[in-house]
Amino acid sequence: MHVRAQRMLVGVTTAVVLAAGSVATAGTSFAASAPAAETVTSAGSVAAAQVVNLGLTIAEAKNLQRGLKARWGYTGAIDGQLGPESWKANQRAFKAEYGYTGPIDGIVGPGTISAMQRGLKQLGYYTGAIDGIAGPATQAALKKYVNAHDW
């Protein structure tokens, strides 16, 4: 399953990079219609403009945003879209409590995922490896955590 998740991530990343390259070389009318959320900064991280809900429903993501607003300085809309401001608040929490050492940039990369996995493991929601990959077990653990709280 681990290899399958990596292959899927690489495949999606490659498709997005190819699409971004097509947009960069296309005429201005085509480029203007391309969504900003499909920008990739590297093979391991998605650009800050990306919404990354990691399998959470809109209602679950709204619940998480309420928790982030109450405790971690989230000032954005409670809209169920975990974009860069939601992830910056998550990164502040991960830095304070779960060993995140990266920048507070809202980019969901391996460091952010590893810190989330450590937190979920410490809280008893995750039993897998701390590998920085948001695979099915990580997403299921996040879903359990969010559903166990009502912020």
Secondary structure as the mmCIF struct_conf table of DSSP 4:
data_model
#
loop_
_struct_conf.conf_type_id
_struct_conf.id
_struct_conf.beg_label_comp_id
_struct_conf.beg_label_asym_id
_struct_conf.beg_label_seq_id
_struct_conf.end_label_comp_id
_struct_conf.end_label_asym_id
_struct_conf.end_label_seq_id
HELX_RH_AL_P HELX_RH_AL_P1 HIS A 2 THR A 25
BEND BEND1 ALA A 26 ALA A 26
HELX_RH_AL_P HELX_RH_AL_P2 THR A 28 ALA A 32
TURN_TY1_P TURN_TY1_P1 SER A 33 SER A 33
BEND BEND2 ALA A 34 ALA A 34
HELX_RH_3T_P HELX_RH_3T_P1 ALA A 36 GLU A 38
STRN STRN1 VAL A 40 SER A 42
TURN_TY1_P TURN_TY1_P2 ALA A 43 GLY A 44
STRN STRN2 SER A 45 VAL A 46
TURN_TY1_P TURN_TY1_P3 ALA A 48 ALA A 49
TURN_TY1_P TURN_TY1_P4 LEU A 54 GLY A 55
HELX_RH_AL_P HELX_RH_AL_P3 ILE A 58 ARG A 71
BEND BEND3 TRP A 72 TRP A 72
BEND BEND4 GLY A 76 GLY A 76
BEND BEND5 ASP A 79 GLY A 80
HELX_RH_AL_P HELX_RH_AL_P4 PRO A 84 GLU A 97
BEND BEND6 TYR A 98 TYR A 98
BEND BEND7 GLY A 102 GLY A 102
BEND BEND8 ILE A 104 ASP A 105
HELX_RH_AL_P HELX_RH_AL_P5 PRO A 110 GLN A 122
TURN_TY1_P TURN_TY1_P5 LEU A 123 GLY A 124
BEND BEND9 TYR A 125 TYR A 125
BEND BEND10 GLY A 128 GLY A 128
BEND BEND11 GLY A 132 GLY A 132
HELX_RH_AL_P HELX_RH_AL_P6 PRO A 136 ASN A 147
TURN_TY1_P TURN_TY1_P6 ALA A 148 ALA A 148
#
